[in-house]
Structure formats: structure tokens, C-alpha cells
Amino acid sequence: MEKPDNCILVIFGASGDLSKRKLIPSLFDLYRQGFLPEKFSVLGVGRSKLTSTKFRDRMAESVEQFTESEPVKKEQLQAFIKSFHFISVDPSNSEDFIKLKSKLETLDARYKIGGNYIYYLAVPPSTYQPIIQNLGSQGLQKENSSTASWKRLIIEKPFGYDLESALKLMKAMKKVFSEPQIYRIDHYLGKETVQNILVFRFANGIFEPLWNRNYIHHVEITAAESIGVEGRGEYYDGAGALRDMVQNHLMQIMGVVAMESPSSFDSTAVRNETVKVFQSLREIPHDKVSKFAVRGQYTTSVIKKEIIPGYREEKNVAEGSRTETFAAIKVFIDNWRWGGVPFYIRAGKRLPTRVTEVAIHFKPTPHFLFAQDSKEADGLNQLIIRIQPNEGLALKFGLKVPGQGFKVQNVSMDFHYSGLANTRVASAYERLLLDCMLGDSTLYARGDAVEACWKFVDPILQEWQNNPDLKVYGYPAGTWGPREANELFLEHGVEWRYPCKNLVDDGVVCEL
Ligand SMILES: NC(=O)c1ccc[n+]([C@@H]2O[C@H](COP(=O)([O-])OP(=O)(O)OC[C@H]3O[C@@H](n4cnc5c(N)ncnc54)[C@H](OP(=O)(O)O)[C@@H]3O)[C@@H](O)[C@H]2O)c1
């Protein structure tokens, strides 16, 4: 495995939740597998008045609390955090960035880094622009071709709030950093199972010939969560399911499912193909939004004798809020491969279980020979790609039930990731952080792709915000969303797949 160049990882918002739960534990996992650069340092940045010693103590606690894979060895942990430092910087104070520059020069000389820095913006989106601007005013984005030193910027979703703000953010970033320096993280792309869609499609000869409008009837992409807003009411109420899940994670998955085969497995070639998918999305006109998109909000319900408050009763959610906790959309990709094949995408909170999956529904046989004994002509052939939990694949088809007659039963040939090897599966952040250090942006979202996705969802967001006639349908917490979401499907005579029927998650893993 190639070792990344020596570098300093500068984490803005190092005192926050994302650093504590994801970034630092992922770095620790990389460290103990020997994947970090020979010379490596973390510089935590924030308004907090932390000393470097206090910062190291806090990061050590995070590793102990949030590293799941193996028990943490004390000596290893101490060796890992010994090159961690902290500096107090206010994102909006340009003077503070002079201090930051000087601190980076000191650390660079001390650890013999050679000028390679990654700036990770693990801060609220409102601070992205001042940070980027201030980095630029100190020349901290400048690369040096004679020493081959590089600078990279990782930004967290949301990449904007709507098309207009996304374009504004992009313009501000491009003033300082060039596109190849920008790494927009969408942690779904870092998930092993999403990457496996690429391998499944392009390493096998048997599925790709079927992967088109001639054989596929429709595609479903579902991201269900059984939890509610869990104390993040303020953030969620300003976002909603379409912005929080669909515009980024689920559309990125759709890109991987629908793309053409790239000419090589290189970041430009792969991302050229996904962006073509987004650029081929059939625009939804403002006056047709109700035909292509449905939104819902969970209402009070009793689950296992416990009263579950409705969304509007959650803390920090506005009274009478019309923010959707469930969104379902019907999407068409107008190209030769997918012409006429609907992609149904849904995401929601307080659904019966936690599951993310892609379901490919193949067309039925042109004539069903066994109708005398069976009614199961439709829905026999499905491929389920389970992204989480219980990661795996299941191919469903009809077989004869033993005995008299010809009764056809749907059976499943399935594969579970856990059965592949006794190998630890890297977390998405681990994979993506290492890719950035290696300069590989294949699994990061490119600017043109983000823009195309915003262009597609923007009319829906605008109509939902401005048109009081477009209803927010209620659904009792613990059910599969509003009934109205089914109406999207009527013209095709099919329904959503219900991975677990209407059972409320019992900690039981939903079968493939
Ligand atoms: N948490 C997650 O699991 C998660 C998942 C996906 C995406 N994200 C994204 O990742 C980013 C960070 O998330 P987070 O949950 O870690 O955020 P957070 O805990 O709310 O904030 C991170 C840090 O940013 C600094 N900060 C907060 N408000 C600020 C302000 N108004 N001005 C300047 N600095 C401020 C604080 O550090 P100081 O007080 O020291 O300055 C805080 O510790 C966000 O963009 C979020 O959308 C987070």
C-alpha cells in the first residue's frame, strides 16, 4: 500500500462533534494499521481556549470512547497523539490567520513536513467562507511546484443550502482553491458497500448486459432511519430530508448505480461518468412538483407502549414547522441506457427500521407460463444491494415449489459482506481521509456534480417552501411514511419495497 506524503492535517472545529466521533478515531485506526504518513501532525483549530496538552487529552478520550474495531492500547494512543497541537483562531478574525500561518511554519519545520497541508472544515457551514477567504489572504492555499508541496481543502456537507447558495460557496472556494484541491466529502461514497456497486457492475460480465431500460423496470433507493431528530432539531428544521439525505447521499448512490463504465479507474474518468448522470436528469417543472415529489412529517405515535412525540413536538423545532422528515421523489434519467426507467428515491426519519438499500426491479417475463398455479408474475426478479446494516446483496427469482403442479415461489440467493473474509471493514471517514492524503478524489463529490444535483432539487425545494397548496402529509412515527408516497407509483402499478413490513425495529436486523 502506497504511503501518503508527509502532511499536517489542520482541523477547523477540532473541538466539535464530528472530530470527536469520526475524524480522530478514524485517524487512529489509520495510524495503527501503518497507513499514516511517516511524518504527520494534527493541528486542531477553534475559538476554544485550549492548550495543546488539553487538546491531546480530549482527543485521547475520543479515541477511547469512539474507536470500535479493537481495544485501544495506551502506548499506541500516546504515540499517536504526541504530534497533536491546538491553536485558538476565530474564523472571522483575519489577524488570527497570521498566527495560524506562523504556527504551521513552526510545525512544518519541527516535523519536517515539506509544506503539505490538508484543511478540514469540520465547522458549521456559515463559517466556510470566512475561513477560506482568510486562508487565501495568508497565501495558505498556495502550492509549490518546485518542491511538489500541496494544499488540499476538505469540506463537509451541506455544500450550500440551495442552488444559489451552493454556487456562491463554489465561487468563494474557487477564488482561493482550484477544483483539484477541493475535496467535498460525502461519507456515503466512502462506504464499502457503495464502492462495491462499482465492482459488482464493472468486474462481472453477467449483470451489465441487463443493466438498462430493456431489462430493468424501475429502481428504488431507500434510506430509512428509525430515530427522530435526536436533539438536532435546530439544524434539521432548517434542512429537511431532501437536503439532508436525498440531494447528496442518495443522489450520489444513484450516480454510481446509473453511470456508464468509465474508461479507467481514475478519479477524472469515474467522476466524468457520474456527472453525466446528474446532467441527464429530467427537470421537474415547478407546476409538476406534486406529481414527482411527496413530503411527510412524523406525527405522535405509540411504539412498544412508549409515546413517541411527533416532529413538531421535538425540541428546537418551530411550532407548525413544515419541514419534511420524509421525502420521496421520482426521477428519470434521459439517456439511452435509462430512458423511461423511473428511479424512486425516498428518505425518512422515524420509519420502522434503519436501512439503506438499492432495489433493482427487473421486468417480468413477457408471458408467465405458470399463472394457473401462481400469481407471482411481477416482482420475482429483484436485486437488492444492502448498504447498511447487514451489508450484502440478494438476487431474487422464482423457483418451483416441490410437489404437484407448478407453483412458483420467490427465493433469494444472497451474500452477506460478513461472510467475505475475516477482514475489518474500514469506516467511511477512514477511507476518505486516507484517499485525500493520497491525492485521490475519486470518492469525493466534484463541483459540477454537486451543482447538477442542486439544479435538479431546487424547483422542488422552492415549491415546497413557497406553495402553500403542496401538503406536508403526516405519518405516524414507526410507519413507512405517508400513504400519498404510494401514489407516485400508481402509473406503474407497483409499490415501494418494504424491507421489514410495518414492524417497528426491535434491534432485529432487517433481512435482505
Ligand atoms: N457531526 C456529524 O456527525 C456530522 C455529519 C455529517 C456532516 N457534518 C458536518 O460537519 C461540520 C461539523 O459538524 P459538527 O457536528 O462537528 O459541528 P459542531 O460540533 O456544531 O461544531 C464544530 C466546532 O465548530 C466551532 N463552531 C461552532 N459554531 C461556530 C461559529 N458560529 N463560528 C465559528 N466556529 C464555530 C466550534 O468550535 P470552537 O467553539 O472551538 O470554535 C465547534 O466545536 C458541519 O458542517 C456539519 O454539517 C457533521
The ligand as a Tripos MOL2 file, in Angstrom:
@<TRIPOS>MOLECULE
LIG
   48    52     1     0     0
SMALL
NO_CHARGES

@<TRIPOS>ATOM
      1 N1        -21.4670   15.6140   13.4800 N.am      1 LIG1
      2 C1        -21.6430   14.8110   12.4570 C.2       1 LIG1
      3 O1        -21.7720   13.5890   12.6060 O.2       1 LIG1
      4 C2        -21.6860   15.3620   11.0430 C.ar      1 LIG1
      5 C3        -22.0490   14.5080    9.9860 C.ar      1 LIG1
      6 C4        -22.0380   14.9990    8.6820 C.ar      1 LIG1
      7 C5        -21.6700   16.3130    8.4370 C.ar      1 LIG1
      8 N2        -21.3280   17.1260    9.4820 N.ar      1 LIG1
      9 C6        -20.9050   18.4880    9.1670 C.3       1 LIG1
     10 O2        -19.6130   18.6870    9.7310 O.3       1 LIG1
     11 C7        -19.4650   20.0010   10.2250 C.3       1 LIG1
     12 C8        -19.1000   19.9440   11.7050 C.3       1 LIG1
     13 O3        -20.1110   19.2570   12.4050 O.3       1 LIG1
     14 P1        -20.1140   19.1740   13.9980 P.3       1 LIG1
     15 O4        -21.2990   18.3720   14.3420 O.co2     1 LIG1
     16 O5        -18.7860   18.7520   14.4990 O.co2     1 LIG1
     17 O6        -20.3790   20.6890   14.3750 O.3       1 LIG1
     18 P2        -20.3310   21.3830   15.8150 P.3       1 LIG1
     19 O7        -19.9690   20.4040   16.8680 O.co2     1 LIG1
     20 O8        -21.5990   22.1440   15.9250 O.co2     1 LIG1
     21 O9        -19.1950   22.4680   15.5950 O.3       1 LIG1
     22 C9        -17.8240   22.1390   15.4200 C.3       1 LIG1
     23 C10       -16.9690   23.2370   16.0040 C.3       1 LIG1
     24 O10       -17.1010   24.4070   15.2200 O.3       1 LIG1
     25 C11       -16.8940   25.5350   16.0510 C.3       1 LIG1
     26 N3        -18.0400   26.4580   15.8820 N.ar      1 LIG1
     27 C12       -19.3300   26.2290   16.2030 C.ar      1 LIG1
     28 N4        -20.1080   27.2970   15.8970 N.ar      1 LIG1
     29 C13       -19.2760   28.2200   15.3840 C.ar      1 LIG1
     30 C14       -19.4600   29.5300   14.9010 C.ar      1 LIG1
     31 N5        -20.6530   30.0860   14.8570 N.pl3     1 LIG1
     32 N6        -18.3750   30.2050   14.4560 N.ar      1 LIG1
     33 C15       -17.1630   29.6340   14.4770 C.ar      1 LIG1
     34 N7        -16.9240   28.3920   14.9340 N.ar      1 LIG1
     35 C16       -17.9640   27.6880   15.3840 C.ar      1 LIG1
     36 C17       -16.8600   25.0540   17.4870 C.3       1 LIG1
     37 O11       -15.5210   25.0630   17.9230 O.3       1 LIG1
     38 P3        -14.9670   26.3270   18.7440 P.3       1 LIG1
     39 O12       -16.0140   26.7310   19.7070 O.co2     1 LIG1
     40 O13       -13.7140   25.8240   19.3690 O.co2     1 LIG1
     41 O14       -14.7100   27.3710   17.7030 O.co2     1 LIG1
     42 C18       -17.3560   23.6300   17.3970 C.3       1 LIG1
     43 O15       -16.7600   22.7980   18.3430 O.3       1 LIG1
     44 C19       -20.7980   20.6940    9.9360 C.3       1 LIG1
     45 O16       -20.6920   21.3580    8.7170 O.3       1 LIG1
     46 C20       -21.7840   19.5460    9.7920 C.3       1 LIG1
     47 O17       -22.8420   19.8850    8.9430 O.3       1 LIG1
     48 C21       -21.3230   16.6680   10.7630 C.ar      1 LIG1
@<TRIPOS>BOND
     1     1     2 1
     2     2     3 2
     3     2     4 1
     4     4     5 ar
     5     4    48 ar
     6     5     6 ar
     7     6     7 ar
     8     7     8 ar
     9     8     9 1
    10     8    48 ar
    11     9    10 1
    12     9    46 1
    13    10    11 1
    14    11    12 1
    15    11    44 1
    16    12    13 1
    17    13    14 1
    18    14    15 2
    19    14    16 1
    20    14    17 1
    21    17    18 1
    22    18    19 2
    23    18    20 1
    24    18    21 1
    25    21    22 1
    26    22    23 1
    27    23    24 1
    28    23    42 1
    29    24    25 1
    30    25    26 1
    31    25    36 1
    32    26    27 ar
    33    26    35 ar
    34    27    28 ar
    35    28    29 ar
    36    29    30 ar
    37    29    35 ar
    38    30    31 1
    39    30    32 ar
    40    32    33 ar
    41    33    34 ar
    42    34    35 ar
    43    36    37 1
    44    36    42 1
    45    37    38 1
    46    38    39 2
    47    38    40 1
    48    38    41 1
    49    42    43 1
    50    44    45 1
    51    44    46 1
    52    46    47 1
@<TRIPOS>SUBSTRUCTURE
     1 LIG1         1 GROUP 0 **** ****
